[in-house]
């Protein structure tokens, strides 16, 4: 079925992991993260419908293999900031390997340009407001 990645940082700023299966008769399968001090932190086993939300792009993590009579199934949903003023570290290294890149790249460029246009629009509005007030505009404004 699914493939478990080894230790990695995700492609997207945030990852939302939804547990789809009943883990009552399964051992293993926990998410393990490396803390800033280098120690490992194992999250408790999630129940069906539970969600774990991590900064997947910034935290080295892995999912342990599971064992038991039932299948452990989880869905990883990539998430990124909706505000163009919040840093977005999206990096398509893993996503490229499992996606139709002609579709992925087009969507990614459209998303990045829309964020850039919103930043420029905001900056332009700020400059126009300063000028309309009769104030002098500087780079510090």
Backbone as numpy.savetxt, mean C-alpha at the origin, in Angstrom:
# Nx Ny Nz CAx CAy CAz Cx Cy Cz
-2.37 -23.32 -5.21 -3.21 -22.13 -5.21 -2.34 -20.89 -5.21
-2.44 -20.11 -4.14 -1.70 -18.86 -4.07 -0.23 -19.07 -3.81
0.51 -18.06 -4.07 1.95 -18.10 -3.88 2.29 -17.18 -2.73
3.11 -17.64 -1.81 3.52 -16.81 -0.70 4.86 -16.18 -1.04
4.89 -14.84 -0.99 6.15 -14.13 -1.22 7.03 -14.30 0.00
8.32 -14.28 -0.21 9.24 -14.28 0.92 9.21 -12.91 1.58
10.22 -12.62 2.35 10.32 -11.31 2.98 10.35 -10.24 1.90
9.55 -9.20 2.06 9.46 -8.16 1.04 8.83 -6.89 1.61
8.95 -5.83 0.84 8.16 -4.63 1.05 7.19 -4.59 -0.12
5.97 -4.20 0.13 4.95 -4.20 -0.91 5.17 -3.13 -1.95
4.40 -3.21 -3.02 4.49 -2.23 -4.10 3.76 -0.94 -3.76
2.75 -1.03 -2.91 1.90 0.12 -2.61 2.12 0.61 -1.19
1.82 1.88 -0.95 2.05 2.50 0.34 1.40 1.72 1.47
0.17 1.31 1.27 -0.56 0.57 2.30 -1.06 -0.75 1.74
-1.20 -1.74 2.62 -1.79 -3.01 2.24 -2.88 -3.36 3.24
-4.02 -3.75 2.73 -5.13 -4.18 3.55 -5.30 -5.68 3.27
-5.07 -6.51 4.29 -5.13 -7.96 4.12 -6.42 -8.47 4.76
-7.29 -9.04 3.95 -8.58 -9.55 4.40 -8.53 -11.07 4.47
-8.84 -11.64 5.64 -8.86 -13.09 5.80 -10.20 -13.62 5.28
-10.14 -14.46 4.27 -11.34 -14.99 3.64 -11.76 -16.34 4.19
-10.81 -17.10 4.71 -11.11 -18.47 5.11 -11.22 -18.62 6.63
-11.82 -19.72 7.03 -11.91 -20.07 8.44 -10.57 -20.66 8.85
-9.91 -20.04 9.79 -8.57 -20.48 10.18 -8.58 -21.31 11.46
-9.75 -21.75 11.87 -9.87 -22.51 13.12 -9.07 -23.80 13.14
-8.94 -24.47 12.01 -8.21 -25.74 11.97 -6.90 -25.62 11.21
-6.40 -24.40 11.10 -5.15 -24.15 10.37 -4.10 -23.66 11.34
-2.89 -24.17 11.19 -1.77 -23.64 11.97 -0.86 -22.87 11.01
-0.21 -21.85 11.55 0.65 -21.03 10.70 -0.17 -20.01 9.94
0.45 -19.43 8.94 -0.23 -18.45 8.10 -0.24 -17.04 8.66
0.42 -16.84 9.80 0.44 -15.50 10.38 1.28 -14.54 9.54
1.03 -13.27 9.72 1.84 -12.23 9.10 2.94 -11.89 10.09
4.17 -11.84 9.59 5.31 -11.49 10.43 5.94 -10.23 9.85
6.23 -9.27 10.73 6.83 -8.01 10.30 8.15 -7.81 11.03
9.07 -7.15 10.34 10.34 -6.79 10.97 10.19 -5.40 11.57
10.46 -5.30 12.87 10.36 -4.00 13.54 11.59 -3.16 13.24
11.53 -1.89 13.61 12.64 -0.97 13.36 13.92 -1.41 14.06
13.78 -2.10 15.20 14.97 -2.56 15.94 15.50 -3.89 15.41
14.90 -4.41 14.33 15.36 -5.65 13.72 14.69 -6.90 14.26
13.94 -6.78 15.35 13.24 -7.93 15.92 11.99 -8.22 15.09
11.57 -9.48 15.13 10.39 -9.89 14.37 9.15 -9.83 15.25
8.05 -9.42 14.66 6.78 -9.34 15.37 5.75 -10.15 14.59
5.24 -11.21 15.22 4.24 -12.06 14.58 2.85 -11.61 15.02
2.00 -11.32 14.05 0.62 -10.94 14.37 -0.18 -12.20 14.67
-1.15 -12.07 15.54 -1.97 -13.25 15.86 -2.75 -13.67 14.62
-3.13 -14.93 14.60 -3.89 -15.47 13.47 -5.22 -14.75 13.34
-5.54 -14.32 12.16 -6.79 -13.60 11.91 -7.96 -14.57 11.77
-9.13 -14.13 12.18 -10.36 -14.89 11.99 -10.99 -14.48 10.66
-11.94 -15.27 10.20 -12.64 -14.96 8.96 -13.22 -13.54 9.02
-12.98 -12.76 7.98 -13.50 -11.40 7.92 -12.62 -10.36 8.59
-11.56 -10.80 9.26 -10.66 -9.85 9.91 -9.79 -9.15 8.87
-9.38 -7.94 9.21 -8.55 -7.15 8.32 -7.30 -6.69 9.06
-6.17 -6.78 8.39 -4.92 -6.23 8.91 -4.51 -5.14 7.94
-4.22 -3.97 8.47 -3.85 -2.81 7.65 -2.42 -2.45 8.01
-1.50 -2.53 7.03 -0.09 -2.23 7.31 0.45 -1.25 6.27
1.53 -0.60 6.64 2.25 0.24 5.68 3.19 -0.69 4.92
2.62 -1.43 4.01 3.33 -2.48 3.31 4.56 -2.04 2.54
4.57 -0.81 2.07 5.72 -0.31 1.31 6.90 0.01 2.21
6.64 0.21 3.49 7.68 0.65 4.41 8.11 -0.41 5.41
7.33 -1.46 5.57 7.61 -2.49 6.56 7.96 -3.80 5.86
9.11 -4.36 6.19 9.48 -5.67 5.65 8.58 -6.70 6.32
7.92 -7.53 5.52 6.95 -8.47 6.07 6.85 -9.72 5.20
6.21 -10.73 5.76 5.95 -11.97 5.02 4.73 -12.65 5.62
4.16 -13.56 4.89 3.09 -14.42 5.40 3.66 -15.82 5.55
3.52 -16.39 6.74 4.04 -17.73 6.98 3.17 -18.77 6.28
3.79 -19.86 5.91 3.03 -20.95 5.30 2.08 -21.53 6.34
0.95 -22.03 5.87 -0.03 -22.62 6.79 -0.11 -24.12 6.56
-0.63 -24.80 7.57 -0.75 -26.25 7.51 -2.07 -26.63 8.18
-2.70 -27.66 7.67 -3.95 -28.11 8.27 -4.89 -28.63 7.20
-6.05 -29.12 7.63 -7.00 -29.70 6.68 -7.73 -28.66 5.82
-7.73 -27.42 6.26 -8.43 -26.37 5.51 -7.44 -25.47 4.78
-7.92 -24.81 3.77 -7.09 -23.89 2.99 -7.15 -22.52 3.65
-6.00 -21.89 3.77 -5.95 -20.51 4.28 -5.95 -19.60 3.07
-6.97 -18.75 2.99 -7.08 -17.86 1.85 -7.23 -16.42 2.35
-6.37 -15.55 1.83 -6.43 -14.13 2.19 -6.37 -13.31 0.90
-6.91 -12.12 0.96 -6.88 -11.22 -0.18 -6.14 -9.96 0.23
-5.13 -9.61 -0.55 -4.35 -8.40 -0.28 -4.86 -7.29 -1.20
-5.31 -6.22 -0.60 -5.82 -5.07 -1.36 -4.83 -3.92 -1.24
-4.23 -3.52 -2.34 -3.31 -2.38 -2.28 -4.09 -1.09 -2.09
-3.51 -0.19 -1.33 -4.16 1.10 -1.09 -3.10 2.19 -1.16
-3.52 3.38 -1.56 -2.59 4.50 -1.65 -3.33 5.74 -1.19
-2.58 6.78 -0.81 -3.23 8.00 -0.32 -4.11 8.65 -1.39
-5.28 9.11 -0.98 -6.16 9.79 -1.94 -5.79 11.26 -2.08
-5.10 11.79 -1.08 -4.69 13.19 -1.14 -3.40 13.32 -1.93
-3.34 14.27 -2.85 -2.10 14.47 -3.60 -1.00 15.10 -2.75
-1.33 15.49 -1.53 -0.35 16.15 -0.66 0.27 15.19 0.35
-0.13 13.92 0.30 0.45 12.89 1.15 1.42 12.08 0.29
2.58 11.84 0.83 3.61 11.11 0.07 3.09 9.73 -0.36
3.30 9.42 -1.60 2.90 8.13 -2.16 4.15 7.45 -2.70
4.51 6.34 -2.08 5.73 5.62 -2.45 5.45 4.41 -3.33
4.36 4.43 -4.07 4.03 3.29 -4.92 5.19 2.96 -5.84
5.51 1.69 -5.91 6.62 1.18 -6.72 6.14 -0.13 -7.30
6.08 -0.25 -8.58 5.38 -1.36 -9.23 6.18 -2.66 -9.38
7.19 -2.87 -8.55 8.08 -4.02 -8.73 7.35 -5.36 -8.73
6.46 -5.61 -7.77 5.75 -6.90 -7.72 4.52 -6.89 -8.61
3.86 -5.76 -8.67 2.63 -5.65 -9.45 2.88 -5.93 -10.92
4.03 -5.50 -11.43 4.36 -5.72 -12.85 4.39 -7.20 -13.21
4.83 -8.02 -12.26 5.03 -9.44 -12.57 3.71 -10.20 -12.69
2.62 -9.63 -12.17 1.34 -10.35 -12.20 0.25 -9.57 -12.94
0.64 -8.52 -13.65 -0.34 -7.65 -14.30 -0.10 -7.55 -15.80
-1.15 -7.15 -16.49 -1.03 -6.78 -17.90 -0.41 -5.38 -17.89
0.89 -5.30 -18.20 1.61 -4.03 -18.04 1.10 -2.93 -18.97
0.57 -3.29 -20.13 0.05 -2.24 -21.01 -1.14 -1.54 -20.35
-1.93 -2.27 -19.62 -3.05 -1.68 -18.89 -2.56 -1.00 -17.61
-1.68 -1.67 -16.89 -1.16 -1.15 -15.62 -0.45 0.19 -15.80
0.45 0.26 -16.76 1.22 1.49 -16.95 0.33 2.67 -17.33
-0.65 2.43 -18.17 -1.58 3.50 -18.55 -2.35 4.02 -17.35
-2.85 3.10 -16.51 -3.58 3.51 -15.32 -2.67 4.23 -14.33
-1.45 3.73 -14.20 -0.51 4.33 -13.26 -0.13 5.75 -13.68
0.14 5.94 -14.96 0.50 7.28 -15.47 -0.69 8.23 -15.29
-1.89 7.76 -15.59 -3.08 8.60 -15.41 -3.23 9.02 -13.95
-3.05 8.08 -13.04 -3.15 8.37 -11.60 -2.08 9.37 -11.17
-0.83 9.13 -11.56 0.26 10.03 -11.13 0.09 11.43 -11.71
-0.32 11.53 -12.97 -0.54 12.85 -13.57 -1.70 13.58 -12.89
-2.75 12.86 -12.53 -3.88 13.52 -11.86 -3.44 14.06 -10.50
-2.58 13.33 -9.79 -2.05 13.82 -8.51 -1.18 15.06 -8.73
-0.34 15.01 -9.75 0.53 16.14 -10.06 -0.29 17.37 -10.46
-1.31 17.17 -11.29 -2.15 18.30 -11.71 -2.86 18.93 -10.51
-3.30 18.12 -9.57 -3.96 18.66 -8.38 -2.99 19.47 -7.53
-1.76 19.00 -7.41 -0.74 19.77 -6.68 -0.47 21.10 -7.37
-0.31 21.06 -8.69 -0.05 22.29 -9.45 -1.22 23.26 -9.37
-2.44 22.73 -9.45 -3.64 23.57 -9.35 -3.67 24.27 -7.98
-3.38 23.53 -6.94 -3.37 24.10 -5.59 -2.30 25.18 -5.45
-1.12 24.90 -5.96 -0.02 25.86 -5.90 -0.38 27.12 -6.70
-0.94 26.95 -7.87 -1.35 28.08 -8.70 -2.40 28.93 -8.01
-3.38 28.28 -7.38 -4.41 29.02 -6.64 -3.82 29.81 -5.49
-2.84 29.21 -4.82 -2.18 29.90 -3.71 -1.47 31.16 -4.21
-0.74 31.03 -5.31 -0.03 32.18 -5.89 -1.02 33.26 -6.32
-2.10 32.88 -6.99 -3.10 33.86 -7.43 -3.73 34.59 -6.25
-4.01 33.88 -5.18 -4.58 34.50 -3.99 -3.62 35.53 -3.40
-2.35 35.19 -3.34 -1.34 36.11 -2.80 -1.25 37.36 -3.67
-1.22 37.16 -4.98 -1.11 38.29 -5.92 -2.36 39.18 -5.85
-3.55 38.57 -5.77 -4.80 39.35 -5.69 -4.86 40.20 -4.43
-4.24 39.73 -3.37 -4.21 40.49 -2.11 -3.20 41.63 -2.17
-2.43 41.67 -3.25 -1.43 42.71 -3.41 -0.14 42.42 -2.66
-0.01 41.19 -2.19 1.21 40.81 -1.50 2.25 40.39 -2.53
3.50 40.50 -2.13 4.55 40.04 -3.05 4.73 38.54 -2.87
4.90 37.89 -3.97 5.04 36.44 -3.95 6.51 36.07 -3.87
6.84 35.15 -2.96 8.20 34.62 -2.85 8.11 33.11 -2.79
9.23 32.46 -2.90 9.26 31.00 -2.84 8.83 30.48 -1.48
8.96 31.29 -0.43 8.58 30.87 0.91 7.07 30.83 1.10
6.33 31.56 0.26 4.87 31.59 0.39 4.31 30.25 0.00
